[in-house]
């Protein structure tokens, strides 16, 4: 798992939709979590590139996936 969120001492993986990573474009502002504004990418490399450009990523949680930007790690290095 190259991308994960560290929360409550646990590594949470990205959620996928039909096998694709789900990201939120920062240009969509407070509407980036809406389905019509989803950015879907096939590869982990593309997701990492977009995360470095300020995008959020949907991450698994104990209840349902959430679009997050904080406490993200890529290859065990803190991204945000």
C-alpha positions in Angstrom: 0.0 0.0 0.0 1.8 3.1 -1.3 -0.9 5.6 -0.4 -2.6 5.6 3.0 -4.0 7.8 5.7 -2.7 7.4 9.3 -5.6 7.9 11.7 -6.0 6.5 15.2 -2.7 4.6 14.8 -4.0 2.7 11.8 -3.2 2.9 8.1 -6.3 3.4 6.1 -6.1 2.6 2.3 -7.7 4.5 -0.5 -11.2 3.6 -1.4 -11.8 2.6 -5.0 -14.9 2.9 -7.2 -15.1 0.3 -10.0 -11.3 -0.3 -9.5 -10.4 3.4 -9.8 -9.0 5.8 -7.3 -11.4 8.6 -6.4 -10.0 12.1 -6.0 -11.4 15.6 -5.4 -10.2 18.5 -7.4 -9.4 21.5 -5.2 -10.8 23.9 -7.9 -14.3 22.5 -7.0 -14.0 24.1 -3.5 -16.5 22.9 -1.0 -18.3 20.8 -3.7 -15.3 18.6 -4.5 -17.0 15.7 -2.6 -20.0 15.6 -4.9 -20.1 12.7 -7.3 -20.3 15.0 -10.4 -16.9 16.5 -9.4 -15.1 13.2 -8.8 -11.8 12.7 -10.6 -11.3 9.0 -11.3 -7.8 7.6 -12.1 -6.6 4.1 -12.9 -3.1 4.1 -11.5 -1.5 4.8 -8.2 1.2 6.9 -9.9 -1.5 9.2 -11.3 -3.2 9.5 -8.0 0.1 10.3 -6.3 0.8 13.0 -8.9 -2.6 14.6 -8.3 -2.2 14.4 -4.5 1.1 16.3 -4.9 -0.9 18.9 -6.9 -3.3 19.5 -3.9 -6.1 17.0 -4.7 -7.9 15.1 -2.0 -8.4 11.3 -2.1 -11.3 9.1 -0.9 -10.0 6.9 2.0 -11.6 3.9 3.7 -12.8 4.6 7.3 -14.6 2.5 9.9 -18.0 3.6 8.6 -17.8 4.8 5.0 -15.1 6.3 2.7 -14.3 10.0 3.2 -12.5 12.5 0.9 -9.5 13.6 2.9 -6.4 15.7 2.5 -4.8 15.5 5.9 -2.5 12.8 7.4 -1.8 11.3 4.0 1.4 9.3 3.4 3.0 8.1 0.2 5.7 5.4 0.5 5.7 6.0 4.2 6.6 9.7 3.8 4.1 12.3 5.0 2.4 14.2 2.1 0.0 16.4 4.1 
